[in-house]
Amino acid sequence: MNFAAQFIYANYIRDGSPNRVGFSDSDENDPFWQSEAQRLGSTKQGCSTSSKTTYNKDAPVCNGVAGLRPTLIHPERLKDFGIEEEECLNGEVKTKETKVVGVPEIQLMDPPKTNKKRGSESKAITPPKPEYLRFDDISAAAFKIQMRMQKTPCMYSRLSKQYGMEIFLKKEHLHYTGSVKERGVLYMLTSLSQEQQKKGVIVATDCSFSMAVAHHAVELRIPVFVIMPASCAQPHLRMYRDYGAMVISYGSTARDSLNHARHLAKENGYLYLEEDDSAVYLAGLGTVGMEIYEQVPKLDAVIVPAGGQCSLLVGTAAAIKHLNSRITVIIVMALYSLNSTPITHSLSPDLFEHSMGTHTFQLAKTFVDKVISVREEDSLVAMLRFQEFEHSTVDTEGAMGLAAILAGQLPELKGKRVAVLVSSANMEFDLIRQCVDRALVLDDRVNKFTVQLADFPGDMAKLLDILAREDIKLLDVCHRRHNDRGDLFKALVECVVETRDKTQSTQLRRTLSERYPTLRWLDR
């Protein structure tokens, strides 16, 4: 026994109780020390608290001292130290017989090392940021959704010879809901916990993302609720119901339905889903890049439309660049103005960080080689080309990739193998009809002109005879005799005609101009 232990034991033998240094004699306000009556409670056999007790080195050691000592900690506070109440007997702690083997050596720990230096040269070392989207995540997503997601074709286009390059169309619009977003949604839903899948999900936007959520949530037996304003198109509401979702009409605007959906999600534990740039959603969308690389050997470039939240471009570009960094990734964005000029630019934070999102923007700067913009009129003409040459109907977002080629903004791709991602085909029938009519006008295939004819029998028949000989389709004709600005014996005729192509339209203009000096072609 060392000197300190001998000194403490000597005081214990002399006084019969340990000295309480630093405490007053009163015990009313001391929760850790018991009263005198409690300290003089019952004892166990083999241990004694009498002042006449002598030390026996062979006696059992109870709680670290020879003989039984009343506990100094109040029984109610024993739980704070990991001791249960059942271990207490009459205010005392159960004792266990142990043997003193030796005094353990005290090992001092080294002081923690700091990264700061003394003086003004101290700099905080920031840990490197983890990689946000890895190819392993995309591979895991492809493996997980392969049983529920069909593999869309990537077919050679008949437009290839017309534009001098090998064009392969990745037809993602052939999915059940007509959008590539099914990939990200399916992987997102399968990644939810079982508890959250039982509670359900809720969406409040009328878009391809919500359609994909409604369809795949029902397929996975996840309760899904769709909150839409009263102004939503009835065909869309019927489509959500056909998928199997619970559709609720609320409010008159999209903001009203969105706020109501978030309120329901908070009150009932539903998961509110919206299109974002989360790693899970990006990984699911990136699986289309893996399929393009497998389906088109010796690929030179990939054209990806940047619509919605631009998540598709990041996932696809990440997969393509990992598989072959020499493949050029080109992003096509839309300019929603017919008077705008197409732009070729780099990723500028002022233009794209707000629309893409922080994570999407940072990843796009890493994987994207070129960003171009197309006008809305180019997208409409591309929709028309899809219907004529590919016998399929797509929306303006799905046609943006081909629109960049039609507008002549990619001359460097001449003679190369190019994959164009056709992302979606969700558009109402009435709107499709309007887009086609507008595209025919923009393509110089529907024209309107006015001409003054003499108000005599046979002049109108001569004009129609010229149109028949030129094989022109007459869509509409208006014959006006009473015209304040015209001559007294003249009639103003307005015609709307359709031609096969620009060549026939040019020939018609030349023929009519030679015959009728008053001919005037109306602007588009």
C-alpha positions as a Python dict, from the first residue, in 0.01 Angstrom:
ca = {
    (1, 'M'): (0, 0, 0),
    (2, 'N'): (147, 339, -99),
    (3, 'F'): (189, 636, 131),
    (4, 'A'): (-131, 817, 26),
    (5, 'A'): (-345, 511, 88),
    (6, 'Q'): (-185, 457, 432),
    (7, 'F'): (-254, 819, 528),
    (8, 'I'): (-619, 799, 429),
    (9, 'Y'): (-668, 467, 605),
    (10, 'A'): (-511, 603, 923),
    (11, 'N'): (-761, 889, 931),
    (12, 'Y'): (-1041, 640, 873),
    (13, 'I'): (-936, 423, 1169),
    (14, 'R'): (-899, 725, 1396),
    (15, 'D'): (-1234, 893, 1322),
    (16, 'G'): (-1447, 598, 1218),
    (17, 'S'): (-1572, 783, 907),
    (18, 'P'): (-1412, 961, 619),
    (19, 'N'): (-1349, 1332, 645),
    (20, 'R'): (-1581, 1550, 444),
    (21, 'V'): (-1365, 1829, 322),
    (22, 'G'): (-1535, 2134, 179),
    (23, 'F'): (-1890, 2053, 303),
    (24, 'S'): (-2092, 2202, 590),
    (25, 'D'): (-2239, 2004, 877),
    (26, 'S'): (-2596, 2044, 757),
    (27, 'D'): (-2720, 1783, 509),
    (28, 'E'): (-3062, 1919, 417),
    (29, 'N'): (-2949, 2081, 93),
    (30, 'D'): (-2688, 1823, -1),
    (31, 'P'): (-2834, 1565, -247),
    (32, 'F'): (-2517, 1356, -259),
    (33, 'W'): (-2467, 1294, 112),
    (34, 'Q'): (-2707, 1108, 337),
    (35, 'S'): (-2815, 1210, 682),
    (36, 'E'): (-2653, 1077, 994),
    (37, 'A'): (-2938, 833, 1053),
    (38, 'Q'): (-2904, 693, 704),
    (39, 'R'): (-2528, 655, 740),
    (40, 'L'): (-2580, 451, 1059),
    (41, 'G'): (-2818, 207, 893),
    (42, 'S'): (-2798, -171, 879),
    (43, 'T'): (-2473, -344, 784),
    (44, 'K'): (-2386, -669, 622),
    (45, 'Q'): (-2214, -953, 793),
    (46, 'G'): (-1841, -946, 745),
    (47, 'C'): (-1821, -567, 728),
    (48, 'S'): (-1827, -321, 1019),
    (49, 'T'): (-1838, 56, 1062),
    (50, 'S'): (-1739, 67, 1432),
    (51, 'S'): (-1448, 286, 1528),
    (52, 'K'): (-1292, -15, 1706),
    (53, 'T'): (-1265, -211, 1385),
    (54, 'T'): (-917, -333, 1306),
    (55, 'Y'): (-782, -385, 961),
    (56, 'N'): (-748, -737, 828),
    (57, 'K'): (-570, -765, 495),
    (58, 'D'): (-743, -1096, 422),
    (59, 'A'): (-1091, -950, 472),
    (60, 'P'): (-1307, -889, 164),
    (61, 'V'): (-1290, -550, 5),
    (62, 'C'): (-1629, -377, -32),
    (63, 'N'): (-1650, -90, -276),
    (64, 'G'): (-1276, -30, -260),
    (65, 'V'): (-1235, -11, 120),
    (66, 'A'): (-1201, -278, 388),
    (67, 'G'): (-1534, -343, 552),
    (68, 'L'): (-1879, -210, 455),
    (69, 'R'): (-1924, 164, 413),
    (70, 'P'): (-2257, 336, 388),
    (71, 'T'): (-2302, 477, 45),
    (72, 'L'): (-2244, 849, 17),
    (73, 'I'): (-2467, 895, -285),
    (74, 'H'): (-2839, 934, -246),
    (75, 'P'): (-3029, 635, -395),
    (76, 'E'): (-3232, 862, -622),
    (77, 'R'): (-2916, 990, -789),
    (78, 'L'): (-2768, 644, -852),
    (79, 'K'): (-2936, 628, -1192),
    (80, 'D'): (-2723, 920, -1306),
    (81, 'F'): (-2423, 695, -1262),
    (82, 'G'): (-2561, 386, -1431),
    (83, 'I'): (-2677, 207, -1115),
    (84, 'E'): (-3031, 71, -1090),
    (85, 'E'): (-3247, 103, -780),
    (86, 'E'): (-3271, -273, -746),
    (87, 'E'): (-2901, -278, -658),
    (88, 'C'): (-2969, -74, -341),
    (89, 'L'): (-3047, -243, -7),
    (90, 'N'): (-3170, -11, 272),
    (91, 'G'): (-2991, 286, 121),
    (92, 'E'): (-2675, 87, 60),
    (93, 'V'): (-2523, -43, -261),
    (94, 'K'): (-2487, -415, -317),
    (95, 'T'): (-2131, -521, -266),
    (96, 'K'): (-1934, -764, -469),
    (97, 'E'): (-1635, -951, -342),
    (98, 'T'): (-1324, -858, -534),
    (99, 'K'): (-953, -901, -487),
    (100, 'V'): (-699, -625, -506),
    (101, 'V'): (-447, -727, -767),
    (102, 'G'): (-247, -411, -783),
    (103, 'V'): (-264, -44, -843),
    (104, 'P'): (-313, 21, -1216),
    (105, 'E'): (-73, 255, -1379),
    (106, 'I'): (-215, 587, -1481),
    (107, 'Q'): (-153, 655, -1847),
    (108, 'L'): (-167, 1015, -1952),
    (109, 'M'): (-318, 1083, -2296),
    (110, 'D'): (-138, 1311, -2536),
    (111, 'P'): (-301, 1651, -2575),
    (112, 'P'): (-516, 1683, -2888),
    (113, 'K'): (-332, 1818, -3187),
    (114, 'T'): (-463, 2135, -3339),
    (115, 'N'): (-432, 2248, -3696),
    (116, 'K'): (-380, 2611, -3597),
    (117, 'K'): (-37, 2766, -3591),
    (118, 'R'): (79, 3034, -3352),
    (119, 'G'): (63, 3392, -3459),
    (120, 'S'): (-101, 3545, -3759),
    (121, 'E'): (-8, 3248, -3982),
    (122, 'S'): (-283, 3029, -3840),
    (123, 'K'): (-510, 2889, -4112),
    (124, 'A'): (-808, 2656, -4075),
    (125, 'I'): (-776, 2346, -4289),
    (126, 'T'): (-1113, 2274, -4449),
    (127, 'P'): (-1185, 1909, -4533),
    (128, 'P'): (-1240, 1829, -4902),
    (129, 'K'): (-1599, 1827, -5017),
    (130, 'P'): (-1735, 1478, -5090),
    (131, 'E'): (-1820, 1393, -5447),
    (132, 'Y'): (-2187, 1463, -5495),
    (133, 'L'): (-2267, 1222, -5781),
    (134, 'R'): (-2059, 912, -5845),
    (135, 'F'): (-2077, 662, -6126),
    (136, 'D'): (-2128, 391, -5864),
    (137, 'D'): (-2455, 561, -5770),
    (138, 'I'): (-2568, 557, -6132),
    (139, 'S'): (-2472, 190, -6170),
    (140, 'A'): (-2663, 103, -5853),
    (141, 'A'): (-2967, 287, -5985),
    (142, 'A'): (-2949, 103, -6318),
    (143, 'F'): (-2936, -232, -6141),
    (144, 'K'): (-3226, -147, -5910),
    (145, 'I'): (-3470, -21, -6174),
    (146, 'Q'): (-3389, -262, -6456),
    (147, 'M'): (-3677, -495, -6371),
    (148, 'R'): (-3941, -219, -6375),
    (149, 'M'): (-3802, 14, -6642),
    (150, 'Q'): (-3803, -73, -7010),
    (151, 'K'): (-3494, -16, -7222),
    (152, 'T'): (-3586, 239, -7487),
    (153, 'P'): (-3442, 211, -7841),
    (154, 'C'): (-3170, 437, -7979),
    (155, 'M'): (-3246, 425, -8351),
    (156, 'Y'): (-3075, 560, -8662),
    (157, 'S'): (-3267, 858, -8797),
    (158, 'R'): (-3368, 912, -9159),
    (159, 'L'): (-3271, 1276, -9115),
    (160, 'S'): (-2905, 1177, -9107),
    (161, 'K'): (-2842, 1210, -9483),
    (162, 'Q'): (-3025, 1541, -9495),
    (163, 'Y'): (-2795, 1702, -9237),
    (164, 'G'): (-2468, 1520, -9315),
    (165, 'M'): (-2418, 1331, -8988),
    (166, 'E'): (-2515, 999, -8832),
    (167, 'I'): (-2802, 1086, -8601),
    (168, 'F'): (-2924, 834, -8341),
    (169, 'L'): (-3243, 921, -8154),
    (170, 'K'): (-3270, 793, -7796),
    (171, 'K'): (-3650, 770, -7775),
    (172, 'E'): (-3718, 823, -7406),
    (173, 'H'): (-4066, 951, -7490),
    (174, 'L'): (-4175, 589, -7535),
    (175, 'H'): (-4201, 535, -7159),
    (176, 'Y'): (-4544, 470, -7010),
    (177, 'T'): (-4591, 833, -6900),
    (178, 'G'): (-4403, 971, -7200),
    (179, 'S'): (-4103, 1112, -7015),
    (180, 'V'): (-3747, 1022, -6920),
    (181, 'K'): (-3820, 1142, -6567),
    (182, 'E'): (-3962, 800, -6488),
    (183, 'R'): (-3606, 680, -6431),
    (184, 'G'): (-3529, 925, -6154),
    (185, 'V'): (-3873, 894, -5997),
    (186, 'L'): (-3864, 515, -5985),
    (187, 'Y'): (-3523, 509, -5820),
    (188, 'M'): (-3634, 777, -5576),
    (189, 'L'): (-3944, 583, -5472),
    (190, 'T'): (-3760, 252, -5434),
    (191, 'S'): (-3502, 426, -5213),
    (192, 'L'): (-3763, 536, -4959),
    (193, 'S'): (-3783, 362, -4624),
    (194, 'Q'): (-4059, 107, -4567),
    (195, 'E'): (-4218, 333, -4309),
    (196, 'Q'): (-4237, 622, -4552),
    (197, 'Q'): (-4368, 397, -4829),
    (198, 'K'): (-4653, 293, -4600),
    (199, 'K'): (-4743, 654, -4519),
    (200, 'G'): (-4747, 767, -4883),
    (201, 'V'): (-4630, 1053, -5102),
    (202, 'I'): (-4797, 1369, -5232),
    (203, 'V'): (-4737, 1594, -5537),
    (204, 'A'): (-4889, 1924, -5643),
    (205, 'T'): (-4754, 2015, -5987),
    (206, 'D'): (-4905, 1922, -6323),
    (207, 'C'): (-4596, 1803, -6508),
    (208, 'S'): (-4417, 1493, -6632),
    (209, 'F'): (-4257, 1446, -6290),
    (210, 'S'): (-4594, 1421, -6114),
    (211, 'M'): (-4723, 1178, -6377),
    (212, 'A'): (-4423, 954, -6322),
    (213, 'V'): (-4474, 970, -5943),
    (214, 'A'): (-4842, 878, -5977),
    (215, 'H'): (-4774, 582, -6206),
    (216, 'H'): (-4478, 423, -6028),
    (217, 'A'): (-4608, 486, -5676),
    (218, 'V'): (-4920, 287, -5761),
    (219, 'E'): (-4705, 14, -5917),
    (220, 'L'): (-4501, -6, -5596),
    (221, 'R'): (-4820, -3, -5382),
    (222, 'I'): (-4733, 334, -5228),
    (223, 'P'): (-5029, 563, -5149),
    (224, 'V'): (-5006, 871, -5371),
    (225, 'F'): (-5207, 1193, -5355),
    (226, 'V'): (-5223, 1452, -5634),
    (227, 'I'): (-5335, 1804, -5539),
    (228, 'M'): (-5434, 2013, -5841),
    (229, 'P'): (-5609, 2349, -5881),
    (230, 'A'): (-5957, 2368, -6024),
    (231, 'S'): (-5817, 2524, -6343),
    (232, 'C'): (-5620, 2210, -6430),
    (233, 'A'): (-5714, 2046, -6761),
    (234, 'Q'): (-5968, 1770, -6721),
    (235, 'P'): (-5780, 1523, -6946),
    (236, 'H'): (-5481, 1549, -6713),
    (237, 'L'): (-5693, 1490, -6403),
    (238, 'R'): (-5849, 1187, -6571),
    (239, 'M'): (-5501, 1059, -6654),
    (240, 'Y'): (-5390, 1081, -6290),
    (241, 'R'): (-5700, 892, -6183),
    (242, 'D'): (-5635, 626, -6447),
    (243, 'Y'): (-5290, 577, -6300),
    (244, 'G'): (-5456, 502, -5964),
    (245, 'A'): (-5372, 817, -5769),
    (246, 'M'): (-5606, 999, -5531),
    (247, 'V'): (-5676, 1333, -5706),
    (248, 'I'): (-5792, 1631, -5499),
    (249, 'S'): (-5892, 1962, -5658),
    (250, 'Y'): (-5807, 2254, -5430),
    (251, 'G'): (-5778, 2626, -5488),
    (252, 'S'): (-5787, 2833, -5802),
    (253, 'T'): (-5413, 2868, -5861),
    (254, 'A'): (-5112, 2641, -5854),
    (255, 'R'): (-4979, 2817, -5543),
    (256, 'D'): (-5297, 2733, -5351),
    (257, 'S'): (-5273, 2364, -5432),
    (258, 'L'): (-4901, 2360, -5353),
    (259, 'N'): (-4949, 2515, -5009),
    (260, 'H'): (-5235, 2276, -4936),
    (261, 'A'): (-5021, 1978, -5037),
    (262, 'R'): (-4743, 2083, -4802),
    (263, 'H'): (-4995, 2131, -4522),
    (264, 'L'): (-5134, 1780, -4575),
    (265, 'A'): (-4784, 1635, -4586),
    (266, 'K'): (-4694, 1798, -4255),
    (267, 'E'): (-5016, 1700, -4080),
    (268, 'N'): (-5036, 1338, -4200),
    (269, 'G'): (-4672, 1242, -4243),
    (270, 'Y'): (-4680, 1220, -4623),
    (271, 'L'): (-4362, 1287, -4818),
    (272, 'Y'): (-4400, 1589, -5043),
    (273, 'L'): (-4213, 1524, -5370),
    (274, 'E'): (-4099, 1780, -5622),
    (275, 'E'): (-3836, 1777, -5892),
    (276, 'D'): (-3499, 1871, -5744),
    (277, 'D'): (-3128, 1804, -5783),
    (278, 'S'): (-3091, 1537, -5515),
    (279, 'A'): (-2827, 1269, -5566),
    (280, 'V'): (-3087, 991, -5582),
    (281, 'Y'): (-3289, 1162, -5854),
    (282, 'L'): (-2978, 1250, -6057),
    (283, 'A'): (-2849, 894, -6035),
    (284, 'G'): (-3176, 757, -6169),
    (285, 'L'): (-3171, 997, -6464),
    (286, 'G'): (-2808, 911, -6531),
    (287, 'T'): (-2901, 557, -6631),
    (288, 'V'): (-3005, 685, -6975),
    (289, 'G'): (-2643, 784, -7037),
    (290, 'M'): (-2529, 427, -6972),
    (291, 'E'): (-2783, 293, -7221),
    (292, 'I'): (-2677, 541, -7491),
    (293, 'Y'): (-2314, 437, -7453),
    (294, 'E'): (-2407, 69, -7481),
    (295, 'Q'): (-2639, 110, -7781),
    (296, 'V'): (-2426, 338, -8002),
    (297, 'P'): (-2066, 224, -8052),
    (298, 'K'): (-1795, 473, -8146),
    (299, 'L'): (-2002, 766, -8031),
    (300, 'D'): (-1864, 1117, -8089),
    (301, 'A'): (-2120, 1347, -7924),
    (302, 'V'): (-2438, 1346, -7717),
    (303, 'I'): (-2699, 1622, -7733),
    (304, 'V'): (-2912, 1658, -7420),
    (305, 'P'): (-3207, 1899, -7379),
    (306, 'A'): (-3203, 2111, -7064),
    (307, 'G'): (-3566, 2141, -6965),
    (308, 'G'): (-3733, 2169, -6626),
    (309, 'Q'): (-3477, 2158, -6344),
    (310, 'C'): (-3190, 2057, -6578),
    (311, 'S'): (-3130, 1741, -6373),
    (312, 'L'): (-3133, 1522, -6684),
    (313, 'L'): (-2828, 1686, -6834),
    (314, 'V'): (-2616, 1632, -6521),
    (315, 'G'): (-2700, 1265, -6474),
    (316, 'T'): (-2652, 1183, -6843),
    (317, 'A'): (-2331, 1384, -6874),
    (318, 'A'): (-2183, 1225, -6560),
    (319, 'A'): (-2240, 873, -6693),
    (320, 'I'): (-2110, 953, -7044),
    (321, 'K'): (-1796, 1129, -6922),
    (322, 'H'): (-1709, 844, -6685),
    (323, 'L'): (-1742, 582, -6958),
    (324, 'N'): (-1556, 785, -7221),
    (325, 'S'): (-1426, 1133, -7146),
    (326, 'R'): (-1359, 1203, -7516),
    (327, 'I'): (-1731, 1207, -7601),
    (328, 'T'): (-1857, 1563, -7639),
    (329, 'V'): (-2159, 1652, -7424),
    (330, 'I'): (-2369, 1937, -7566),
    (331, 'I'): (-2654, 2098, -7374),
    (332, 'V'): (-2944, 2267, -7556),
    (333, 'M'): (-3151, 2531, -7381),
    (334, 'A'): (-3459, 2716, -7504),
    (335, 'L'): (-3513, 3084, -7573),
    (336, 'Y'): (-3884, 3157, -7534),
    (337, 'S'): (-3897, 3441, -7782),
    (338, 'L'): (-3936, 3425, -8157),
    (339, 'N'): (-3730, 3742, -8198),
    (340, 'S'): (-3435, 3611, -7996),
    (341, 'T'): (-3109, 3520, -8163),
    (342, 'P'): (-2956, 3177, -8096),
    (343, 'I'): (-2663, 3193, -7857),
    (344, 'T'): (-2360, 2974, -7802),
    (345, 'H'): (-2219, 3034, -7456),
    (346, 'S'): (-2047, 2877, -7158),
    (347, 'L'): (-2204, 2808, -6821),
    (348, 'S'): (-2241, 3148, -6658),
    (349, 'P'): (-2351, 3166, -6293),
    (350, 'D'): (-2569, 3470, -6362),
    (351, 'L'): (-2768, 3281, -6627),
    (352, 'F'): (-2800, 2927, -6504),
    (353, 'E'): (-2722, 2880, -6133),
    (354, 'H'): (-3067, 2995, -6024),
    (355, 'S'): (-3254, 2774, -6273),
    (356, 'M'): (-3036, 2466, -6237),
    (357, 'G'): (-2979, 2463, -5865),
    (358, 'T'): (-2647, 2477, -5684),
    (359, 'H'): (-2557, 2108, -5710),
    (360, 'T'): (-2671, 2078, -6070),
    (361, 'F'): (-2479, 2387, -6172),
    (362, 'Q'): (-2154, 2276, -6009),
    (363, 'L'): (-2174, 1934, -6171),
    (364, 'A'): (-2270, 2079, -6510),
    (365, 'K'): (-1954, 2289, -6513),
    (366, 'T'): (-1753, 1970, -6468),
    (367, 'F'): (-1916, 1746, -6730),
    (368, 'V'): (-2060, 1973, -7002),
    (369, 'D'): (-1847, 2076, -7300),
    (370, 'K'): (-2079, 2317, -7481),
    (371, 'V'): (-2408, 2496, -7418),
    (372, 'I'): (-2623, 2640, -7696),
    (373, 'S'): (-2970, 2791, -7709),
    (374, 'V'): (-3242, 2749, -7969),
    (375, 'R'): (-3544, 2960, -8051),
    (376, 'E'): (-3896, 2839, -7999),
    (377, 'E'): (-3962, 2845, -8371),
    (378, 'D'): (-3673, 2600, -8426),
    (379, 'S'): (-3828, 2363, -8171),
    (380, 'L'): (-4165, 2383, -8347),
    (381, 'V'): (-4009, 2296, -8681),
    (382, 'A'): (-3824, 2007, -8515),
    (383, 'M'): (-4159, 1877, -8385),
    (384, 'L'): (-4283, 1881, -8745),
    (385, 'R'): (-3977, 1686, -8862),
    (386, 'F'): (-4043, 1421, -8599),
    (387, 'Q'): (-4396, 1369, -8725),
    (388, 'E'): (-4293, 1353, -9091),
    (389, 'F'): (-3974, 1147, -9074),
    (390, 'E'): (-3996, 956, -8745),
    (391, 'H'): (-4377, 910, -8731),
    (392, 'S'): (-4386, 1014, -8367),
    (393, 'T'): (-4520, 1308, -8172),
    (394, 'V'): (-4300, 1486, -7917),
    (395, 'D'): (-4329, 1812, -7729),
    (396, 'T'): (-4105, 2117, -7761),
    (397, 'E'): (-3871, 1999, -7484),
    (398, 'G'): (-3821, 1663, -7650),
    (399, 'A'): (-3750, 1830, -7986),
    (400, 'M'): (-3486, 2075, -7861),
    (401, 'G'): (-3194, 1843, -7934),
    (402, 'L'): (-3291, 1801, -8297),
    (403, 'A'): (-3376, 2173, -8319),
    (404, 'A'): (-3010, 2260, -8259),
    (405, 'I'): (-2911, 2051, -8561),
    (406, 'L'): (-3187, 2194, -8782),
    (407, 'A'): (-3084, 2550, -8693),
    (408, 'G'): (-2729, 2481, -8815),
    (409, 'Q'): (-2562, 2560, -8482),
    (410, 'L'): (-2348, 2244, -8475),
    (411, 'P'): (-2141, 2245, -8795),
    (412, 'E'): (-1852, 2074, -8615),
    (413, 'L'): (-2058, 1753, -8597),
    (414, 'K'): (-2064, 1700, -8973),
    (415, 'G'): (-1966, 1342, -9055),
    (416, 'K'): (-1976, 1228, -8691),
    (417, 'R'): (-2193, 990, -8490),
    (418, 'V'): (-2430, 1187, -8272),
    (419, 'A'): (-2687, 1069, -8019),
    (420, 'V'): (-2985, 1299, -7958),
    (421, 'L'): (-3189, 1247, -7643),
    (422, 'V'): (-3565, 1278, -7702),
    (423, 'S'): (-3680, 1339, -7347),
    (424, 'S'): (-4060, 1373, -7346),
    (425, 'A'): (-4387, 1378, -7538),
    (426, 'N'): (-4642, 1520, -7296),
    (427, 'M'): (-4862, 1778, -7467),
    (428, 'E'): (-5235, 1822, -7500),
    (429, 'F'): (-5389, 1744, -7838),
    (430, 'D'): (-5523, 2097, -7893),
    (431, 'L'): (-5182, 2244, -7822),
    (432, 'I'): (-5014, 1994, -8055),
    (433, 'R'): (-5246, 2099, -8336),
    (434, 'Q'): (-5165, 2464, -8279),
    (435, 'C'): (-4792, 2389, -8274),
    (436, 'V'): (-4812, 2198, -8602),
    (437, 'D'): (-5006, 2478, -8770),
    (438, 'R'): (-4752, 2729, -8650),
    (439, 'A'): (-4462, 2507, -8760),
    (440, 'L'): (-4603, 2481, -9114),
    (441, 'V'): (-4606, 2859, -9135),
    (442, 'L'): (-4253, 2889, -8998),
    (443, 'D'): (-4134, 2628, -9247),
    (444, 'D'): (-4271, 2832, -9541),
    (445, 'R'): (-4525, 2565, -9627),
    (446, 'V'): (-4841, 2755, -9539),
    (447, 'N'): (-4866, 3100, -9694),
    (448, 'K'): (-5124, 3375, -9715),
    (449, 'F'): (-5153, 3631, -9993),
    (450, 'T'): (-5399, 3891, -10122),
    (451, 'V'): (-5461, 3996, -10484),
    (452, 'Q'): (-5703, 4233, -10654),
    (453, 'L'): (-5913, 4080, -10933),
    (454, 'A'): (-6153, 4244, -11179),
    (455, 'D'): (-6513, 4203, -11077),
    (456, 'F'): (-6600, 4006, -11390),
    (457, 'P'): (-6704, 3646, -11435),
    (458, 'G'): (-6412, 3407, -11486),
    (459, 'D'): (-6129, 3602, -11311),
    (460, 'M'): (-6164, 3403, -10990),
    (461, 'A'): (-6168, 3080, -11191),
    (462, 'K'): (-5841, 3178, -11362),
    (463, 'L'): (-5667, 3224, -11025),
    (464, 'L'): (-5787, 2886, -10901),
    (465, 'D'): (-5673, 2729, -11228),
    (466, 'I'): (-5319, 2860, -11171),
    (467, 'L'): (-5314, 2711, -10821),
    (468, 'A'): (-5437, 2377, -10956),
    (469, 'R'): (-5167, 2365, -11227),
    (470, 'E'): (-4898, 2432, -10965),
    (471, 'D'): (-5040, 2150, -10749),
    (472, 'I'): (-5112, 2387, -10461),
    (473, 'K'): (-5351, 2295, -10181),
    (474, 'L'): (-5603, 2572, -10113),
    (475, 'L'): (-5688, 2591, -9742),
    (476, 'D'): (-5902, 2903, -9729),
    (477, 'V'): (-6030, 3176, -9964),
    (478, 'C'): (-6212, 3501, -9896),
    (479, 'H'): (-6368, 3710, -10178),
    (480, 'R'): (-6454, 4067, -10081),
    (481, 'R'): (-6640, 4293, -10322),
    (482, 'H'): (-6714, 4587, -10091),
    (483, 'N'): (-6379, 4731, -10003),
    (484, 'D'): (-6345, 5098, -9919),
    (485, 'R'): (-5981, 5113, -10023),
    (486, 'G'): (-6019, 4918, -10348),
    (487, 'D'): (-6129, 5030, -10691),
    (488, 'L'): (-6493, 5044, -10778),
    (489, 'F'): (-6485, 4748, -11017),
    (490, 'K'): (-6226, 4544, -10826),
    (491, 'A'): (-6259, 4262, -10572),
    (492, 'L'): (-6004, 4175, -10305),
    (493, 'V'): (-5928, 3800, -10278),
    (494, 'E'): (-5740, 3657, -9981),
    (495, 'C'): (-5607, 3298, -10005),
    (496, 'V'): (-5434, 3060, -9764),
    (497, 'V'): (-5239, 2786, -9945),
    (498, 'E'): (-5015, 2494, -9846),
    (499, 'T'): (-4712, 2375, -10042),
    (500, 'R'): (-4500, 2062, -10024),
    (501, 'D'): (-4175, 2237, -9940),
    (502, 'K'): (-3985, 2564, -9976),
    (503, 'T'): (-3900, 2496, -10339),
    (504, 'Q'): (-4264, 2475, -10442),
    (505, 'S'): (-4341, 2783, -10233),
    (506, 'T'): (-4072, 2981, -10417),
    (507, 'Q'): (-4205, 2869, -10757),
    (508, 'L'): (-4560, 2975, -10663),
    (509, 'R'): (-4443, 3320, -10559),
    (510, 'R'): (-4267, 3367, -10893),
    (511, 'T'): (-4566, 3254, -11099),
    (512, 'L'): (-4820, 3473, -10920),
    (513, 'S'): (-4596, 3777, -10921),
    (514, 'E'): (-4564, 3760, -11300),
    (515, 'R'): (-4941, 3739, -11348),
    (516, 'Y'): (-5078, 3977, -11081),
    (517, 'P'): (-4897, 4306, -11010),
    (518, 'T'): (-5118, 4374, -10705),
    (519, 'L'): (-5005, 4054, -10534),
    (520, 'R'): (-4905, 4099, -10168),
    (521, 'W'): (-4775, 3823, -9942),
    (522, 'L'): (-4874, 3858, -9579),
    (523, 'D'): (-4614, 3829, -9306),
    (524, 'R'): (-4598, 3515, -9098),
}
